[in-house]
Amino acid sequence: MAHHKLSVVIHTKNAAETIERALRSVEFADEKVIIDMHSTDQTVKLAKRFTKRIYLHHDVGYADPARNFGLKKARFDWILVLDADEKVSPELRAVIEATLAEPKADVYYLPRQNFVFGQWILRTGWWPDYQPRLFKRGTVSWQIGVHRLPDIIGSVAYFPAEERFALTHYNYTTVAQFIDRLNAYTTLQAQERLAASPQDHFSTRELLEIFGGEFAKRALTLDGVQDGFHGVSLSLLQAMYESVVYLKQWEEKGFSQAGSGDFGAALTRVQQVWRYWWADYMVRQTGGIKQWYWRVRRKLMV
């Protein structure tokens, strides 16, 4: 059976440290399309060693417009979208080639193996991190905005949540990198959220609940504590992310008068939420009489 030709689309912005690794991993593709958002480092020079199909796109602070532009430049019927800090392993290459020899769906979701601060994060909401990255032309497009879900047309299939089927993503390599992206993305998301749902009232209680709720979700509901210090640290950073979005919404409103309320009452409420989710976590981790004990504590939030 004939093998379907494959276009690889990669968007770049100052990716000199990672672009060669990404491009070497997809040398099997029939074409490689680079959409560069006006890099100021050696990204384009390095990419030229692998492909002549390099296009410039205005940098709007996030990838989706450049990614959609790249889809239009791809010439073949099947497309693999890759980030500049990702790579395709030899095992995944074999799976992709076998899939293209006899595709059973229009869109394939690939699990993504995220390495953060040097460790593969298996919990904390970071695995299997499914992404629709292998698809037939015209079936996937990304909505404009930060961390938006793509629009999909056609039949869908998922590669198994196993390492050999996963994209390798070298995500945040330093804390500074996380903070830099946090600062950029939270500004955009604050503007988007206000546009979608205008907010005029801000309060200490809501700010604490946003921070405490996100921390509890990541660390306990999504088992981040089982990722050790990495998981707890990421839970904290992601709780900071959501809190900064809220504070930048407040900033967009001109630092309008916010309700301070009773700080003690707000803190007590956060403590109650945390006790609930800690008890819920322990219910899932224990059995027998201990599980009964934690079920009671969860119900009473004590």
KEVEXTI-523057 format. One record per atom (N, C-alpha, C): residue in three letters; x, y, z. Coordinates in steps of 0.2 Angstrom, whole numbers, padded with zeros to 4 digits, always signed. Example, Ala and Ser with C-alpha at 12.3 -4.5 7.8 and 13.67 -1.06 7.14 Angstrom:
# residues 2
ALA+0066-0028+0039 ALA+0062-0022+0039 ALA+0066-0016+0039 SER+0064-0011+0035 SER+0068-0005+0036 SER+0064+0000+0039 
# end
This chain:
# residues 302
MET+0004-0006+0000 MET+0000+0000+0000 MET+0004+0006+0000 ALA+0002+0011-0004 ALA+0007+0017-0004 ALA+0007+0021+0002 HIS+0013+0024+0003 HIS+0014+0028+0009 HIS+0012+0035+0008 HIS+0008+0038+0012 HIS+0006+0045+0012 HIS+0012+0049+0013 LYS+0013+0054+0009 LYS+0018+0059+0010 LYS+0017+0064+0016 LEU+0022+0066+0020 LEU+0021+0069+0026 LEU+0025+0076+0026 SER+0021+0081+0028 SER+0024+0088+0029 SER+0025+0089+0037 VAL+0031+0091+0039 VAL+0032+0093+0046 VAL+0032+0101+0046 VAL+0028+0103+0051 VAL+0027+0111+0052 VAL+0030+0112+0059 ILE+0035+0117+0059 ILE+0038+0119+0065 ILE+0038+0127+0066 HIS+0035+0129+0071 HIS+0035+0137+0072 HIS+0041+0138+0077 THR+0045+0144+0076 THR+0051+0145+0079 THR+0051+0152+0082 LYS+0054+0153+0087 LYS+0056+0160+0090 LYS+0062+0159+0094 ASN+0068+0161+0092 ASN+0074+0161+0096 ASN+0075+0154+0099 ALA+0075+0149+0094 ALA+0075+0142+0096 ALA+0082+0139+0094 ALA+0087+0143+0094 ALA+0094+0140+0091 ALA+0096+0134+0096 GLU+0094+0134+0102 GLU+0097+0129+0106 GLU+0094+0122+0105 THR+0088+0122+0102 THR+0084+0116+0101 THR+0082+0114+0094 ILE+0082+0119+0089 ILE+0079+0117+0082 ILE+0083+0112+0079 GLU+0090+0111+0080 GLU+0093+0106+0076 GLU+0091+0099+0078 ARG+0090+0098+0085 ARG+0088+0092+0088 ARG+0081+0090+0085 ALA+0076+0095+0085 ALA+0070+0094+0082 ALA+0070+0092+0075 LEU+0074+0095+0071 LEU+0074+0094+0064 LEU+0077+0087+0062 ARG+0082+0086+0066 ARG+0086+0079+0065 ARG+0081+0073+0066 SER+0076+0075+0071 SER+0072+0069+0073 SER+0066+0068+0068 VAL+0065+0073+0063 VAL+0060+0072+0058 VAL+0063+0072+0051 GLU+0069+0070+0050 GLU+0073+0069+0044 GLU+0069+0064+0039 PHE+0065+0060+0042 PHE+0061+0055+0038 PHE+0056+0058+0034 ALA+0054+0064+0036 ALA+0048+0068+0033 ALA+0049+0070+0026 ASP+0044+0070+0021 ASP+0045+0072+0014 ASP+0046+0080+0013 GLU+0044+0084+0018 GLU+0046+0091+0018 GLU+0046+0093+0025 LYS+0050+0099+0027 LYS+0050+0102+0033 LYS+0048+0109+0032 VAL+0043+0112+0035 VAL+0041+0119+0034 VAL+0043+0123+0041 ILE+0047+0128+0041 ILE+0048+0132+0046 ILE+0045+0139+0046 ILE+0041+0140+0051 ILE+0038+0147+0052 ILE+0041+0151+0057 ASP+0045+0155+0056 ASP+0049+0159+0061 ASP+0046+0166+0062 MET+0046+0167+0069 MET+0043+0173+0071 MET+0048+0178+0073 HIS+0052+0180+0068 HIS+0057+0185+0068 HIS+0062+0184+0074 SER+0065+0178+0074 SER+0071+0176+0079 SER+0076+0181+0078 THR+0080+0182+0083 THR+0086+0187+0084 THR+0092+0183+0085 ASP+0091+0176+0085 ASP+0097+0172+0087 ASP+0099+0168+0080 GLN+0102+0162+0080 GLN+0104+0159+0075 GLN+0099+0153+0072 THR+0093+0154+0074 THR+0088+0149+0073 THR+0087+0148+0065 VAL+0086+0153+0061 VAL+0085+0153+0054 VAL+0091+0150+0051 LYS+0097+0152+0053 LYS+0103+0150+0050 LYS+0104+0142+0051 LEU+0102+0140+0057 LEU+0103+0133+0058 LEU+0098+0129+0054 ALA+0092+0132+0054 ALA+0086+0128+0050 ALA+0088+0127+0043 LYS+0091+0132+0040 LYS+0093+0132+0033 LYS+0097+0125+0031 ARG+0100+0122+0036 ARG+0104+0116+0035 ARG+0100+0110+0033 PHE+0093+0111+0035 PHE+0089+0105+0035 PHE+0083+0107+0029 THR+0082+0113+0028 THR+0076+0114+0023 THR+0077+0121+0021 LYS+0074+0122+0015 LYS+0074+0129+0011 LYS+0067+0132+0013 ARG+0062+0128+0015 ARG+0055+0131+0016 ARG+0055+0134+0023 ILE+0057+0140+0023 ILE+0057+0144+0029 ILE+0053+0151+0027 TYR+0048+0152+0032 TYR+0044+0158+0031 TYR+0044+0162+0037 LEU+0043+0169+0036 LEU+0043+0173+0042 LEU+0035+0175+0044 HIS+0034+0175+0050 HIS+0027+0177+0052 HIS+0028+0182+0058 HIS+0023+0187+0058 HIS+0023+0192+0064 HIS+0023+0188+0070 ASP+0027+0191+0075 ASP+0027+0188+0082 ASP+0021+0191+0086 VAL+0016+0188+0088 VAL+0011+0190+0092 VAL+0011+0188+0099 GLY+0016+0185+0101 GLY+0018+0183+0108 GLY+0016+0175+0109 TYR+0012+0172+0105 TYR+0011+0165+0105 TYR+0010+0162+0099 ALA+0010+0155+0098 ALA+0012+0151+0092 ALA+0006+0150+0087 ASP+0000+0151+0090 ASP-0006+0148+0085 ASP-0006+0151+0079 PRO-0006+0158+0078 PRO-0006+0161+0071 PRO-0001+0159+0067 ALA+0005+0158+0069 ALA+0011+0156+0065 ALA+0010+0148+0063 ARG+0007+0144+0068 ARG+0006+0137+0066 ARG+0000+0137+0061 ASN-0005+0140+0061 ASN-0010+0140+0056 ASN-0007+0142+0049 PHE-0003+0147+0049 PHE+0000+0150+0043 PHE+0004+0144+0040 GLY+0008+0140+0044 GLY+0012+0135+0042 GLY+0008+0129+0039 LEU+0002+0128+0042 LEU-0003+0123+0039 LEU-0004+0124+0032 LYS-0005+0131+0030 LYS-0007+0133+0023 LYS-0001+0132+0019 LYS+0005+0132+0021 LYS+0011+0132+0017 LYS+0013+0124+0016 ALA+0011+0120+0020 ALA+0012+0113+0019 ALA+0009+0110+0013 ARG+0013+0106+0009 ARG+0011+0104+0002 ARG+0008+0097+0002 PHE+0009+0093+0007 PHE+0007+0086+0007 PHE+0000+0085+0011 ASP-0003+0079+0010 ASP-0010+0078+0013 ASP-0009+0076+0020 TRP-0004+0074+0023 TRP-0003+0073+0030 TRP+0002+0078+0033 ILE+0000+0080+0039 ILE+0004+0085+0042 ILE+0006+0083+0049 LEU+0012+0084+0051 LEU+0014+0083+0058 LEU+0017+0090+0061 VAL+0013+0092+0066 VAL+0015+0098+0069 VAL+0020+0097+0075 LEU+0026+0100+0075 LEU+0031+0099+0080 LEU+0033+0106+0083 ASP+0034+0107+0089 ASP+0036+0113+0092 ASP+0044+0112+0092 ALA+0047+0118+0092 ALA+0055+0118+0091 ALA+0058+0115+0097 ASP+0055+0114+0103 ASP+0058+0111+0109 ASP+0055+0104+0110 GLU+0053+0101+0104 GLU+0051+0094+0104 GLU+0055+0090+0100 LYS+0054+0083+0100 LYS+0057+0079+0095 LYS+0053+0072+0095 VAL+0054+0069+0089 VAL+0051+0063+0088 VAL+0056+0057+0089 SER+0055+0052+0093 SER+0060+0047+0095 SER+0060+0042+0089 PRO+0065+0038+0088 PRO+0065+0033+0083 PRO+0059+0028+0084 GLU+0056+0027+0090 GLU+0051+0022+0091 GLU+0044+0026+0088 LEU+0044+0032+0090 LEU+0038+0036+0087 LEU+0038+0037+0080 ARG+0044+0037+0077 ARG+0044+0038+0070 ARG+0042+0032+0066 ALA+0043+0026+0069 ALA+0041+0020+0066 ALA+0033+0019+0067 VAL+0031+0022+0072 VAL+0023+0021+0073 VAL+0020+0026+0068 ILE+0023+0032+0067 ILE+0020+0037+0062 ILE+0020+0034+0055 GLU+0026+0031+0053 GLU+0027+0028+0047 GLU+0022+0023+0045 ALA+0021+0018+0050 ALA+0016+0013+0050 ALA+0009+0016+0049 THR+0007+0021+0053 THR+0001+0024+0053 THR-0001+0027+0046 LEU+0004+0030+0043 LEU+0003+0034+0036 LEU+0003+0029+0031 ALA+0005+0023+0032 ALA+0005+0017+0027 ALA-0003+0015+0026 GLU-0006+0015+0032 GLU-0013+0013+0032 GLU-0017+0017+0037 PRO-0019+0023+0036 PRO-0022+0027+0041 PRO-0029+0025+0042 LYS-0031+0025+0049 LYS-0038+0023+0051 LYS-0042+0029+0053 ALA-0039+0035+0054 ALA-0043+0041+0056 ALA-0040+0047+0052 ASP-0043+0052+0053 ASP-0041+0059+0050 ASP-0036+0063+0055 VAL-0037+0062+0061 VAL-0033+0066+0066 VAL-0031+0061+0071 TYR-0024+0061+0073 TYR-0022+0057+0078 TYR-0019+0061+0084 TYR-0021+0060+0090 TYR-0019+0063+0096 TYR-0013+0059+0098 LEU-0007+0063+0099 LEU-0001+0060+0102 LEU+0000+0062+0109 PRO+0002+0057+0113 PRO+0004+0059+0120 PRO+0010+0062+0120 ARG+0011+0067+0125 ARG+0017+0071+0125 ARG+0021+0070+0132 GLN+0027+0068+0131 GLN+0031+0067+0137 GLN+0035+0073+0139 ASN+0032+0077+0144 ASN+0035+0083+0146 ASN+0041+0082+0151 PHE+0046+0085+0149 PHE+0052+0086+0154 PHE+0052+0093+0157 VAL+0052+0093+0163 VAL+0052+0100+0166 VAL+0057+0100+0172 PHE+0062+0105+0171 PHE+0067+0105+0176 PHE+0071+0098+0176 GLY+0072+0095+0170 GLY+0076+0089+0170 GLY+0072+0083+0171 GLN+0066+0083+0173 GLN+0062+0076+0175 GLN+0056+0076+0171 TRP+0055+0069+0169 TRP+0048+0068+0166 TRP+0043+0068+0171 ILE+0038+0073+0170 ILE+0033+0074+0174 ILE+0027+0069+0173 LEU+0026+0064+0177 LEU+0021+0059+0176 LEU+0014+0061+0178 ARG+0013+0066+0183 ARG+0007+0067+0186 ARG+0006+0075+0185 THR+0003+0078+0190 THR+0002+0085+0191 THR-0002+0088+0185 GLY-0005+0084+0181 GLY-0009+0086+0175 GLY-0005+0086+0169 TRP+0001+0083+0169 TRP+0006+0084+0163 TRP+0007+0078+0159 TRP+0003+0072+0161 TRP+0004+0066+0157 TRP-0003+0063+0157 PRO-0006+0061+0151 PRO-0002+0060+0145 PRO-0002+0066+0140 ASP-0005+0072+0142 ASP-0005+0078+0139 ASP-0006+0077+0131 TYR-0012+0074+0129 TYR-0013+0073+0122 TYR-0014+0079+0118 GLN-0010+0079+0112 GLN-0010+0084+0107 GLN-0012+0081+0100 PRO-0017+0085+0097 PRO-0018+0083+0090 PRO-0013+0085+0085 ARG-0008+0081+0084 ARG-0002+0083+0080 ARG-0001+0080+0073 LEU-0004+0074+0072 LEU-0003+0071+0066 LEU-0010+0070+0063 PHE-0011+0074+0057 PHE-0018+0074+0054 PHE-0018+0075+0047 LYS-0023+0074+0044 LYS-0024+0075+0037 LYS-0026+0083+0035 ARG-0023+0085+0030 ARG-0024+0092+0028 ARG-0031+0094+0029 GLY-0032+0100+0032 GLY-0039+0103+0032 GLY-0043+0101+0038 THR-0040+0096+0042 THR-0044+0094+0048 THR-0043+0097+0055 VAL-0038+0101+0055 VAL-0036+0104+0062 VAL-0034+0111+0060 SER-0036+0116+0065 SER-0034+0123+0065 SER-0034+0125+0072 TRP-0029+0129+0073 TRP-0029+0132+0080 TRP-0033+0138+0081 GLN-0037+0139+0086 GLN-0040+0145+0088 GLN-0035+0150+0090 ILE-0037+0157+0089 ILE-0032+0162+0091 ILE-0032+0164+0098 GLY-0027+0163+0102 GLY-0027+0164+0109 GLY-0022+0160+0112 VAL-0021+0161+0119 VAL-0016+0157+0123 VAL-0019+0151+0125 HIS-0016+0145+0124 HIS-0018+0139+0126 HIS-0025+0137+0125 ARG-0027+0139+0118 ARG-0034+0137+0116 ARG-0034+0130+0113 LEU-0040+0127+0113 LEU-0041+0120+0110 LEU-0041+0121+0103 PRO-0039+0117+0099 PRO-0040+0117+0091 PRO-0046+0115+0089 ASP-0048+0117+0083 ASP-0054+0115+0080 ASP-0053+0109+0076 ILE-0057+0104+0076 ILE-0056+0098+0073 ILE-0062+0095+0069 ILE-0060+0093+0063 ILE-0065+0090+0058 ILE-0063+0083+0056 GLY-0068+0079+0056 GLY-0066+0072+0054 GLY-0065+0067+0060 SER-0063+0061+0058 SER-0063+0055+0063 SER-0056+0056+0067 VAL-0056+0054+0074 VAL-0051+0055+0078 VAL-0049+0048+0081 ALA-0042+0048+0082 ALA-0039+0042+0086 ALA-0034+0044+0090 TYR-0033+0040+0095 TYR-0027+0042+0100 TYR-0022+0036+0100 PHE-0016+0038+0100 PHE-0010+0034+0101 PHE-0010+0032+0109 PRO-0009+0026+0110 PRO-0009+0023+0117 PRO-0004+0028+0121 ALA-0006+0029+0128 ALA-0002+0033+0132 ALA+0004+0029+0135 GLU+0008+0028+0130 GLU+0015+0024+0132 GLU+0020+0028+0129 GLU+0026+0028+0132 GLU+0032+0032+0131 GLU+0034+0031+0123 ARG+0033+0025+0120 ARG+0036+0024+0114 ARG+0031+0028+0108 PHE+0025+0029+0111 PHE+0020+0033+0106 PHE+0021+0041+0107 ALA+0025+0043+0112 ALA+0024+0050+0114 ALA+0030+0054+0110 LEU+0027+0061+0109 LEU+0032+0066+0108 LEU+0036+0067+0114 THR+0043+0069+0113 THR+0047+0071+0118 THR+0047+0079+0119 HIS+0045+0081+0124 HIS+0045+0089+0125 HIS+0049+0091+0130 TYR+0055+0095+0128 TYR+0059+0098+0133 TYR+0056+0104+0135 ASN+0052+0104+0140 ASN+0048+0110+0141 ASN+0052+0116+0145 TYR+0050+0116+0151 TYR+0054+0122+0155 TYR+0061+0119+0158 THR+0066+0122+0156 THR+0073+0119+0158 THR+0075+0123+0164 THR+0073+0129+0165 THR+0075+0133+0171 THR+0068+0136+0174 VAL+0069+0138+0180 VAL+0064+0142+0183 VAL+0063+0149+0180 ALA+0068+0152+0178 ALA+0068+0158+0175 ALA+0064+0158+0168 GLN+0065+0152+0165 GLN+0061+0152+0159 GLN+0053+0151+0160 PHE+0052+0148+0165 PHE+0045+0147+0167 PHE+0042+0154+0169 ILE+0046+0158+0173 ILE+0043+0165+0175 ILE+0043+0169+0169 ASP+0048+0169+0164 ASP+0047+0173+0158 ASP+0041+0172+0154 ARG+0039+0165+0153 ARG+0033+0163+0149 ARG+0027+0165+0153 LEU+0027+0164+0160 LEU+0022+0166+0164 LEU+0020+0173+0163 ASN+0025+0178+0163 ASN+0024+0185+0162 ASN+0021+0186+0156 ALA+0023+0183+0150 ALA+0021+0185+0144 ALA+0013+0182+0143 TYR+0012+0176+0145 TYR+0006+0173+0144 TYR+0000+0175+0148 THR+0002+0177+0154 THR-0003+0179+0159 THR-0006+0186+0157 THR-0002+0190+0154 THR-0004+0197+0151 THR-0009+0195+0146 LEU-0008+0191+0141 LEU-0012+0189+0136 LEU-0019+0186+0138 GLN-0018+0181+0143 GLN-0024+0178+0146 GLN-0028+0183+0150 ALA-0025+0187+0153 ALA-0029+0192+0157 ALA-0034+0196+0152 GLN-0031+0198+0147 GLN-0035+0202+0142 GLN-0040+0198+0139 GLU-0039+0192+0137 GLU-0044+0187+0134 GLU-0049+0186+0139 ARG-0048+0184+0145 ARG-0053+0183+0150 ARG-0058+0189+0151 LEU-0055+0195+0152 LEU-0059+0201+0153 LEU-0063+0202+0146 ALA-0061+0201+0141 ALA-0065+0202+0135 ALA-0071+0197+0134 ALA-0069+0190+0137 ALA-0074+0185+0136 ALA-0079+0186+0142 SER-0077+0188+0148 SER-0081+0189+0154 SER-0079+0195+0158 PRO-0082+0201+0157 PRO-0079+0207+0160 PRO-0080+0206+0168 GLN-0075+0208+0171 GLN-0075+0208+0179 GLN-0073+0215+0182 ASP-0077+0217+0186 ASP-0076+0223+0189 ASP-0075+0223+0197 HIS-0076+0217+0200 HIS-0075+0216+0207 HIS-0070+0211+0208 PHE-0065+0213+0212 PHE-0059+0209+0214 PHE-0059+0209+0222 SER-0057+0203+0225 SER-0057+0203+0232 SER-0051+0198+0234 THR-0049+0200+0240 THR-0044+0196+0244 THR-0046+0188+0244 ARG-0052+0187+0246 ARG-0055+0180+0246 ARG-0054+0177+0239 GLU-0056+0180+0234 GLU-0056+0177+0228 GLU-0049+0175+0225 LEU-0044+0180+0227 LEU-0037+0179+0225 LEU-0034+0173+0229 LEU-0036+0172+0235 LEU-0033+0167+0239 LEU-0036+0160+0237 GLU-0043+0160+0235 GLU-0046+0154+0233 GLU-0043+0152+0226 ILE-0042+0157+0222 ILE-0039+0155+0215 ILE-0032+0151+0216 PHE-0028+0154+0221 PHE-0021+0152+0222 PHE-0022+0145+0225 GLY-0026+0144+0231 GLY-0027+0138+0235 GLY-0030+0133+0231 GLY-0035+0135+0227 GLY-0038+0130+0223 GLY-0034+0127+0217 GLU-0030+0131+0214 GLU-0026+0128+0209 GLU-0020+0124+0212 PHE-0017+0126+0217 PHE-0012+0122+0221 PHE-0015+0115+0223 ALA-0021+0115+0226 ALA-0024+0109+0228 ALA-0025+0104+0222 LYS-0028+0107+0217 LYS-0029+0103+0211 LYS-0023+0100+0208 ARG-0018+0104+0207 ARG-0012+0101+0204 ARG-0008+0096+0209 ALA-0007+0098+0215 ALA-0004+0094+0220 ALA-0007+0088+0223 LEU-0014+0088+0223 LEU-0018+0083+0227 LEU-0023+0080+0222 THR-0027+0083+0218 THR-0032+0080+0214 THR-0028+0077+0208 LEU-0023+0080+0206 LEU-0019+0077+0200 LEU-0013+0074+0202 ASP-0012+0072+0209 ASP-0007+0068+0212 ASP+0000+0071+0211 GLY+0001+0078+0211 GLY+0007+0081+0210 GLY+0012+0079+0215 VAL+0010+0078+0221 VAL+0014+0076+0227 VAL+0018+0070+0225 GLN+0015+0066+0221 GLN+0019+0059+0219 GLN+0024+0061+0214 ASP+0025+0066+0211 ASP+0030+0068+0207 ASP+0036+0071+0212 GLY+0035+0071+0218 GLY+0040+0073+0223 GLY+0041+0081+0223 PHE+0047+0083+0224 PHE+0048+0091+0224 PHE+0047+0094+0217 HIS+0048+0090+0212 HIS+0046+0093+0205 HIS+0039+0095+0205 GLY+0035+0090+0207 GLY+0027+0091+0207 GLY+0025+0096+0211 VAL+0027+0096+0217 VAL+0025+0102+0222 VAL+0027+0108+0219 SER+0033+0109+0217 SER+0036+0115+0214 SER+0031+0118+0208 LEU+0030+0113+0204 LEU+0026+0115+0198 LEU+0019+0117+0200 SER+0016+0113+0205 SER+0009+0115+0208 SER+0009+0122+0210 LEU+0015+0124+0214 LEU+0016+0131+0216 LEU+0016+0136+0211 LEU+0020+0134+0206 LEU+0021+0139+0200 LEU+0015+0140+0196 GLN+0011+0134+0195 GLN+0005+0135+0191 GLN-0001+0139+0195 ALA-0001+0138+0202 ALA-0005+0142+0206 ALA-0003+0149+0206 MET+0003+0151+0205 MET+0006+0158+0204 MET+0003+0160+0198 TYR+0003+0156+0192 TYR+0001+0158+0186 TYR-0006+0160+0186 GLU-0011+0156+0189 GLU-0018+0158+0189 GLU-0019+0165+0193 SER-0015+0165+0199 SER-0015+0171+0203 SER-0013+0177+0199 VAL-0008+0177+0195 VAL-0005+0183+0191 VAL-0010+0185+0186 VAL-0013+0180+0183 VAL-0019+0181+0178 VAL-0024+0186+0181 TYR-0026+0184+0187 TYR-0031+0187+0191 TYR-0029+0194+0192 LEU-0023+0195+0195 LEU-0020+0202+0197 LEU-0019+0206+0190 LYS-0018+0203+0185 LYS-0017+0207+0179 LYS-0024+0209+0176 GLN-0029+0205+0177 GLN-0036+0208+0176 GLN-0037+0214+0180 TRP-0035+0214+0186 TRP-0036+0219+0191 TRP-0032+0225+0188 GLU-0026+0224+0186 GLU-0022+0229+0183 GLU-0026+0232+0177 GLU-0028+0228+0172 GLU-0032+0231+0166 GLU-0038+0235+0168 LYS-0041+0234+0174 LYS-0046+0238+0176 LYS-0044+0244+0180 GLY-0037+0246+0180 GLY-0035+0252+0183 GLY-0034+0251+0190 PHE-0032+0245+0193 PHE-0032+0244+0200 PHE-0038+0246+0204 SER-0043+0245+0201 SER-0050+0247+0204 SER-0050+0245+0211 GLN-0054+0248+0215 GLN-0055+0247+0222 GLN-0057+0240+0223 ALA-0053+0236+0227 ALA-0054+0229+0228 ALA-0057+0228+0235 GLY-0061+0223+0236 GLY-0063+0221+0243 GLY-0058+0217+0247 SER-0056+0220+0252 SER-0051+0217+0257 SER-0054+0212+0261 GLY-0060+0214+0263 GLY-0064+0209+0267 GLY-0061+0207+0274 ASP-0063+0201+0276 ASP-0060+0198+0282 ASP-0055+0193+0280 PHE-0048+0195+0281 PHE-0043+0191+0279 PHE-0043+0184+0282 GLY-0045+0184+0289 GLY-0045+0178+0293 GLY-0050+0174+0290 ALA-0056+0176+0288 ALA-0061+0172+0285 ALA-0059+0169+0279 ALA-0056+0173+0275 ALA-0054+0171+0268 ALA-0049+0165+0269 LEU-0044+0166+0273 LEU-0039+0161+0275 LEU-0042+0155+0277 THR-0047+0155+0282 THR-0050+0150+0284 THR-0054+0146+0279 ARG-0057+0149+0274 ARG-0060+0146+0268 ARG-0055+0142+0264 VAL-0049+0145+0263 VAL-0044+0141+0259 VAL-0042+0135+0263 GLN-0041+0136+0270 GLN-0039+0130+0274 GLN-0044+0124+0273 GLN-0051+0126+0273 GLN-0056+0121+0273 GLN-0055+0118+0266 VAL-0054+0121+0261 VAL-0054+0118+0254 VAL-0048+0114+0254 TRP-0042+0116+0257 TRP-0036+0111+0257 TRP-0037+0105+0261 ARG-0041+0106+0267 ARG-0042+0100+0271 ARG-0047+0095+0267 TYR-0052+0098+0263 TYR-0056+0093+0259 TYR-0052+0089+0254 TRP-0047+0093+0250 TRP-0044+0090+0245 TRP-0038+0085+0248 TRP-0035+0087+0254 TRP-0031+0082+0257 TRP-0034+0076+0259 ALA-0040+0076+0262 ALA-0044+0070+0264 ALA-0046+0066+0258 ASP-0048+0070+0252 ASP-0049+0066+0246 ASP-0043+0062+0243 TYR-0038+0066+0244 TYR-0031+0062+0241 TYR-0030+0056+0245 MET-0031+0057+0252 MET-0030+0051+0256 MET-0035+0045+0256 VAL-0041+0047+0254 VAL-0046+0042+0252 VAL-0044+0038+0246 ARG-0040+0041+0241 ARG-0038+0037+0235 ARG-0032+0033+0237 GLN-0028+0035+0242 GLN-0022+0032+0244 GLN-0022+0027+0249 THR-0028+0026+0252 THR-0028+0021+0258 THR-0034+0016+0257 GLY-0035+0012+0261 GLY-0040+0007+0261 GLY-0042+0005+0268 GLY-0048+0001+0269 GLY-0050-0001+0275 GLY-0052+0004+0280 ILE-0050+0003+0286 ILE-0052+0008+0291 ILE-0050+0015+0290 LYS-0043+0015+0287 LYS-0040+0022+0286 LYS-0044+0026+0281 GLN-0046+0022+0276 GLN-0050+0025+0271 GLN-0057+0028+0273 TRP-0060+0024+0278 TRP-0066+0026+0281 TRP-0065+0032+0285 TYR-0060+0033+0289 TYR-0058+0038+0293 TYR-0057+0045+0288 TRP-0054+0044+0283 TRP-0053+0050+0278 TRP-0059+0052+0274 ARG-0063+0047+0273 ARG-0070+0049+0270 ARG-0074+0053+0275 VAL-0074+0052+0281 VAL-0077+0056+0286 VAL-0074+0063+0286 ARG-0068+0063+0287 ARG-0064+0070+0287 ARG-0066+0074+0280 ARG-0066+0070+0275 ARG-0068+0074+0268 ARG-0075+0077+0269 LYS-0079+0073+0271 LYS-0086+0075+0272 LYS-0087+0081+0276 LEU-0083+0081+0282 LEU-0084+0086+0287 LEU-0079+0092+0286 MET-0074+0091+0281 MET-0069+0096+0279 MET-0065+0098+0285 VAL-0063+0093+0289 VAL-0059+0094+0295 VAL-0052+0090+0294 
# end
